[in-house]
């Protein structure tokens, strides 16, 4: 599977990193976009930097690389995941504003009717953000907020993170054993 992953400047870059690890295990071809704010937050929250991420992606793109193949609808891939998705990125995509490569690639993803999964990590949610989520849902995106469950009885932060990553993998149609499913 060929997948575009974007890590934006919201808290929760651990979700993106963990997803990259799982996609690597599944031998997916990953094309990664990391925003400037994501780089700062990721380093602060996890100690990860671009060098550590490079083993999980075919290529890492800068958010300003609007001449990359990812900025075109003719770049063929199966799905795009924005994880975590900042509210700025969510608003840009929802309103068709190609302000950077993340937004442009996501807009192309929607126009080409490919799978777009958006993982916002913010609380509480204001009316504008909720309306932007509705716009994205109507446009065909899957909205998967980073809201972990507890029925699988996680015993660590990793258990909470794995729940969200498992939900993303399910949206991609991939089997996993990251958490025990209900029932």
Buried (B, 14 or more C-beta within 10 A) or exposed (E): BEBBBBBBBBBBBBBBBBBBEBBEEBEBBBBBBBBEBBBEBBBEEBEBEBEEBEEBBEBBBBBEBBEBBBBEBEBEBBBBBBBBBBBBBBBBBBEEEBBBBBBBBBBBBBEBEBBBBBBBBBEEEEEEBEEBBEBBEEBEBBBBBBEBEEEBEBEEEEBBBBBBBBBBBBBBEBEBEBBEEEE
